[in-house]
């Protein structure tokens, strides 16, 4: 991304191009006395190549955008563009992702006309998310424990919960388009006696959230049925178009109608939630209902109730045999842009840091991987209201929600811990595993990344 050709304001003519490794803070201060722009070491937190300094520059840029200071915004973006190339080190690529998002926010605001024009003419600003084939996505998911951790922990908990049932109904609310299911079917075939009938209900999410696949869910279902048949497991596949915007209302209505049938034949009901529930809006119903069609069940509930909490209580009413909740351990729910930016910056450095351990520079897979992270960053930073669907909550808040919805936690067994540990041994040394009460947490260099929890009705 290069803005220098499009920027014409007088202060910028005083700036000579500079190279990142030899940047000198004193020179910058002398040649660029911008009003309101921090230039001291203490205010920027270190050298321009330092992650803390980059975070501070992003914060100052966000504040300038929010105060509609087009000149200062433009100047800080110019600096960020020069110190954060898209092909730099992990901190530079992370900062570049936030730079894109801030430009998109400025353009979306309609206030900074120059920034709007700059975003429109810069062809490098678009995020080119890839549509995966099933083989590509399966290989992609296997590259890192980010999803495999949750798959392994959840599958073990599910197998333990459904032992002895002749019919297992799995409701899959997953970001990864059923990539967890083949390993679960394989485990059912090898570990459970009698090869139970497996009913798989999948929510086909229509919200355009990456990763995306290049085939229909009907085709996906056919492939899963054939795979299950090869393992001597009978699989029934059902897809229900749904959206997170209304708390997967259409999915729940279908499950509610099936509840009577389930009570008659004694089937196990498994709710598998893999990195999907945080897309349910966190706004109270009084905000959501103004732009979203809600069911009569939702409208009967308190106007102060969170749609997210309401969804969990509706799941509880189905009396599931087990509910597994896996998600990323971060807080991106703040309505304050700067607070949200800081939280995102201090969490999303992790995928940029880890990618160097499993994908070479310049590879197509790496481009796909980082494009999906950029999509997440842009959604967190550039959008507000119901358009901002990336609303991660930390584990402790989900635990509170689950308990208030009349669920109780189930500890992961030693077998589950051992299986996850063995899986991590296949990956880079920086990955770790720890227990937090009943739950399992995936870590990178000691920092929490993803949590796995299992629940049963109280």
N, C-alpha and C positions, 0 to 999 in steps of 0.2 A: 504493500500500500504506500503510495507516494502522493502527498498533498501539495508539495512545494510549488508545483507549476500553477496551482489554482489559487494560491493565497497571495493577496495583493495588499493587505493592510500595511501601513508604514513601518510599524515596529519590526515586521518580518524582514524588511530589506536590510536591516542592520545585522541580521543573523547570518553568519557563514555556516555552511554545512559542517557537521562535526562527526567524528567517528566514536563509537561507543566506548571502546577500551581506553582511549586516552582523554576522555572527557574531563574537563576541569571546572569545578563548581565556581571558583573565583572568576574565571573568564566569563562564564555564563552570567554571573551577577553583574559584571561590568558592562557587558554588551547588551543586556536585556533587562533594564529596570522596569518591568511591567508592574503597574499598580495592582496590588492584591495578590501578586504571584509570589509564592514562597521560594526563597533562594538560599536561605541559610542551611547549614548542615543539620541543625537541631530540628528545623521545621520539616525537612525532607527525610530525615532519618537515615542518611547515609549517602553513598555514591549513587549516581544515576543508574548504574547497572544492578543495584541491590534491590531485592524483592520488596523490602520495606519502603524504599524510596518510590518504587513503581506504584505500590499501593497508595502511598500518599498523593502522588500525582493524579492517580485515578480519582481519589476522593476529592481533591481540589477541582478537578474537571467536572465531576458530578455536581458539586456545589455551584460552580459557575453556570452550568446548564440550568440548574433549578432556579437560579437567580436571574436567568435570561441575560447573562453577560456574554454576548456573542463574541466580543473581541478577546476576552480572556479565555473563553472556551476554545476558540480557534488556536490561540497561541499554545495552550497546554497540549491540545491534540497534536500540534506540529512537533512538539518535543517528544510526546509519546510515540508518534509515528517513526521518529528517528532512532529511538532507543529500544523499540520493541518490534523487530522485524518478524514476519510470520514464519521464517525458517531459522530463527535463532535458538537459544537454549530454552529449557523448559519454562523459566520465569519470563523470558521475553515472549514466548508463544502464548503463555497464559495472559500476559498483559495485552498482547495484540488482540486476543479474543475480547477482552473488556473494552479495548479501544473501539473495535467494530460496534460493540453494543452501545457505547456512549454516543457514537455518531448516529446510530439508528434511533436512539432516544431523542437526540437533538432534532433529527429530521421529523420524527413522529410528533414532536411537540408543536410544530408549526410556528414557533416563536423565532428561532434563529434561521432566517431565510438563507443566509450564506451557507450555513452548515447543511441545510436541506439540499441546496444546489450541489454542494460538494459530495454529499452521499449519492445523489442521483447520477453524477457523471463518473464517479469512481467505479470502474468495472470490477475491481478486486474486492468490493465490500460484500458481495453476495455470499451466502453460505450454501455450498453445493453438497447437500446431504445425499447419500447414496441409497439406492434401493437394492437390497441384498437378495440374492438367490438363497434358497434354503441351505444349500451346501456352504455358501459364503458365510451366512450368518452363524451356522453351527461352528465353523472354523473360527470365526471372529470371537464368539463367546468363549471358546476354549482357550484363547490366548492368555487370559488373565483371570484371577480369582474373583473379579468384581461381581460377576453373576454366578460363577461356579460355586462360590462359597454358599450362597443362598440355596442353589439347587441341591447341593449335597446335604446341608443341614435340614432343609425342608423335607426332602425325600425320606430321610431316616425317621423323622418325626411322624410323617404320614404313614409309613410302613408299620411302625409300632402301634399307631392308633387304630388302623383298620384290620389288624390281624383277627381272623375268625369270621369276617364278613364275607358273604358270597357275592354281594353286589357293592361296588364302590363308585360313588358319584363324586367326581372331581370337578369343582368349579375353578377354572383357571383365570385369574386376573393378573396377567403378566405382561411386562414390557417387552419380553423377548419372543413373542409369537410361538409359544409352546415348545421352545427349545429345551425346557426342563423335562417335558413329558417322555421322550424316548428312554432316558435313563431311568425314569420312574417305572415305565412299563417293563423294562428289562429287569428291574429289581423285583417287581411284582411276580414276574414269570419265574425267577430263580429262588425267591425267598418265601413266597406265600404258597401254602398247599391248596390244591384244588383249582388254581387259576380262576379267580373270581371274574365276573363280568364287570368291565370298567365302562362307566358312562362319563364322557368328558364334555362339559359345557364350557364354551369359550366365549368371552366377551370380545367381539370384534370392535376395537376402539376406532372411532371415526375422527379423532382429533389431530391426525397428522404428526404424531410424536415419534421421533426417531428412537431406535432403528426401524426402518420401514422395509417391507419385503415386496418382491416383484410378482407375487402370485396371490390368487384369491384364497380366502379361508376355506372355501369348499375344496380347492385343490390341496391345500395343506391338510385338511381333514382326511382326504383320500390317502395321502402318503402316510399319515399316522395310523390309519386303519390297516393298511398293508404291512406296516412295520410291526404292529401288534400281532397281526396274524402270523407273521414269521416267527414270533415268540410264543405262539399257541395261546394268545390272549385275545378274547373277544372284546372289541372296542366299539362303542357307539359314540359318534361325534355329533355335537350340535353347536352351531354358532349363533349367537344373538348379537345383532348390531346394537351398540350401546355407546354412551359418552360419559366421560367423567364430569361434565359440566352440570348434570342433574343428579349426580351421585349414582350413576349406573341404574337409573330407575327402571328401564325396560328389562334389564337382566334380573333385577329383584322380583319384578312382577311375574316373570316366567318361573323363577325358583319358588315363589310362594304358591303358585298353582300346582307345582310338582310335589309340594310338601306332603299332601294327603296321600299320594301314591307311595312316597317314600316311607310314610308311617306304616303303611299296610305290608310292604315287603321287607322291611327291616334293613334297608341299605345304609351304608356309611356315607355321610356327607362330609366331604373335605373341601374347605375353602382355602385356596392357595393364592396369596396376595404377594406378588413379587414386583416391588418398585412401581406400583401403579396407584395405590391409594392416595399418594400425596398430590395427585392431579385433581382430586375432588376439591372444589373451592372451599377455602377456609372462611370466606365471608359469611356472616349470619344470613339467615333466610330473608331478612328485610332488604338486604342488598342484592342477593342472588335472584330473588323472585321478580325483581324489576325487569330482568332481561332473560330469564330462563323459565321455561314451562315446567312446573312442579306437579307431582302427583297429589292426589287428595290426601294420601297418608302423610306426605311431607307438610302440606298446608295445615293439617290438624295439629302439628307439633308446635312447640313454643317458638315464637319469633326470635328468641334470643339463642336458640340452639344452633350449633354449628352443623352445616350439612354433612361435614365429615363425621362428626359424632353420631348424627342421625343414621348415617349409612351403617356404622358399626352396630347400632342398636337394632336395625332391621336385620342384619346378618344374625345377630343373637337370637332373634325371634324364630329363625329357621332351625334352631337347636343343632348346630353342626357337631359332628363327631370330633373334629379338630379344625382349628383355623391357624394357618401359618402366615405370619407377617414378616416380610423381609424388605428392608429399605435402606437408603443411604442416611448416614447419621450426621445430619447438618440441619441448621435452622435458616431457612430462606423465606420466612413468612412475614418479616417486618414490613410495615407500610412506609418506613423511612428508607429512601434510596441509599443513602450513605451506609446505614447499618446493614442493609441487604448486600451492598457491594462488598463491604468488609467481610461479611460471613461467607459470601460466595468465593471471594479471592482466597480466603484462608481455608477453604475446603477443596476447591477445584484445582489447586496446585498439584494435588495428589495424582489425578489421572495423567497430567502432563509429565510429572516426575516418573511415574511408573512406565510410561510408554517406551522410554529408552531401553528398558530391560527386555522387551519382547518384540519390538518392531523397528526395522532399520529406517534411517532417514530417507525420505524420498519414496518410500513404498506406498502403493495405492491404499493398502489397509490402514496405514498410519494417517493418510489424508482423510479416509472415511471416519476413523476413530476421532480425530481432532475436530472434524466438521460437526460431529454429533455433540461434542462438548461445547463448541461455539454456539450451536443452536440453543443449548441449555443456558449459556451465559446471556445470550441476547434476550431470551424470554424473561430471565430474572431481572435484567437491567433496563431493557428498552420498553417493556410493556407494563401496564397497570390494569387494575380491574380484572374482569373475567378473561382477558387475553393473557394475563400472567398466570400460567397454569403450573409452572415449576415452583411448588410451594412445599419444599422439604421441611419436615419437622424432626427434631432429635428423638432418640429412642425413649428418653424419659417422658416426653409428652405423649408419645403413642402408648406407652405403658399406662399412663393416667387415663387416656381415652378408653383403652380396652377395659380397664378395671371399672370405670364409671358406666360402661356398657354391659356390666354383669358377666365379664369373662374373668377367668383366673389363669395365671401363667402355668405352663408345664415345663419342667426342666428338661433340657436335652440330655440324653443318656451319654454314658461313657463311649458307647459305640458310635454315636453321632459325632462326639468330639474327636474320636480317633479317625473317623472317616474324613472329616474336614481337614484334620492335621495331615493325613496322608496326601490329600489332594494338594495342599499348600506346598508340600515337599517337591511337587512337580514344577513350581514356579520360583521366582527370584527370592533371594534371601531376605529382602526387606519386608515380606508379608508375614504377619503374625496372627495369632488367635488367642482370645482370652474369654473367660467367663465373666459375666456380670449378673449376679443372682441366677435366675433361671435361664438367662439368655446367652447367646454366643455373639461375639463381635470380631469382625475382621479388621485388622490394623495394617497400616503401612508406616514403617519406621516409627512405630509407637503411637501413631495418630489413628483415631477411630475412623473407619471408612464405611462399613456396612454392618447392620445388625440383623440377627435372626431371632424371632420370638415365636413360641407356640402357645396356643390358648384353647381352653375348653369352657363351655358354659358353666357358670356357678350354680 
